[in-house]
Amino acid sequence: MVVAVAFLFVVNYIIGSFRNRKLAIQYSKMIKAYMSPHCERIGFRVYSRSNFRSLCQLKDSPHASYSRIEVAVVLTDRENLIHYPLSLITKEHDRLVCWGYLKNAAPMRLELFPTYQEKLRKKFLSDSSIKEAPPRIPVIKDFSVFTSNTELANRFLSNAKIQGDLSKTKGFVKSLSIDQKNSLVHLIYDLSRESLEPAFDFLMTCGETLTKMTKRAS
């Protein structure tokens, strides 16, 4: 019995490692294909088995909203047999994490996340630098929004492209943070082949919209 269980773990480890490596290669190719037209250089670095990070150095264009974009792809632990029954409870997914460094100052701070994330809501309720914004816009009725400037947040979320991208991907997005202090857009998504490109579309739309708002204010 012990030998059979050990054999099962070994076989699963081999198959899981192969699946994660195959997925990592596919995701890296998709990232490169999407970002290449915008970038002068794209680098990749593997860490923690199949997980990897990417640095996208954007072209120095007057139309570019970001100076650079950093990406992390975090795959679930498919090598571990225990992962499969646990994932039915934890609802664990592969994750895409993006950091977009804006060329111009961010006009506000904003935190957006699905309403079921009660821990995040409690965290931001105790943050005196931001306040909860009422969900005036239909597309964000399934999201909680906290911001340092309600008027600017509503203007940002009223943008047709922002609403369109959110509508397409609201089943995947875990959080959107706009860090005013560091002029940074931080995006976390449940990752799949279907969500990767829409996630990047949303990231680019956020940058374009914030840049226009900043220029209009100045």
URCORSUL-V66679 format. One record per backbone hydrogen bond with DSSP energy under -0.5 kcal/mol. NH is the residue of the N-H (numbers start at 1). CO is the residue of the C=O. If there is no record, write none. Layout:
[[NH	CO] [NH	CO]]
This chain:
[[5	1] [6	2] [7	3] [8	4] [9	5] [10	6] [11	7] [12	8] [13	9] [14	10] [15	11] [16	12] [17	13] [18	14] [19	15] [20	16] [21	17] [22	18] [23	19] [24	20] [25	21] [26	22] [27	23] [28	24] [29	25] [30	26] [31	27] [32	28] [33	29] [34	30] [35	31] [36	32] [38	35] [39	35] [39	36] [40	57] [41	57] [43	55] [45	53] [47	51] [50	48] [51	48] [52	73] [53	45] [54	71] [55	43] [56	54] [56	69] [57	41] [57	55] [58	56] [58	67] [59	38] [61	59] [64	61] [67	101] [68	101] [69	56] [70	99] [71	54] [72	97] [73	52] [74	72] [74	95] [75	73] [78	76] [80	77] [81	79] [83	80] [84	81] [85	81] [86	82] [87	83] [88	84] [88	85] [89	85] [89	86] [90	86] [91	87] [95	74] [96	189] [97	72] [98	187] [99	70] [100	185] [101	68] [101	99] [102	100] [102	183] [103	65] [110	178] [111	146] [112	176] [113	144] [114	174] [115	142] [117	114] [118	116] [121	117] [122	118] [123	119] [124	120] [125	121] [126	122] [126	123] [127	124] [128	126] [130	127] [131	147] [133	145] [136	134] [138	136] [140	137] [141	138] [143	140] [144	113] [146	111] [147	131] [148	109] [149	109] [153	149] [154	150] [155	151] [156	152] [157	153] [158	154] [159	155] [159	156] [163	159] [164	160] [165	161] [166	162] [167	163] [168	164] [169	165] [170	166] [172	169] [173	169] [174	188] [175	188] [176	112] [177	186] [178	110] [179	177] [179	184] [180	178] [183	179] [184	179] [185	100] [186	177] [186	184] [187	98] [187	185] [188	175] [189	96] [190	172] [191	94] [196	192] [199	195] [200	196] [201	197] [202	198] [203	199] [204	200] [205	201] [206	202] [207	203] [208	204] [209	205] [210	206] [211	207] [212	208] [213	209] [214	210] [215	211] [216	212] [217	213] [218	214]]
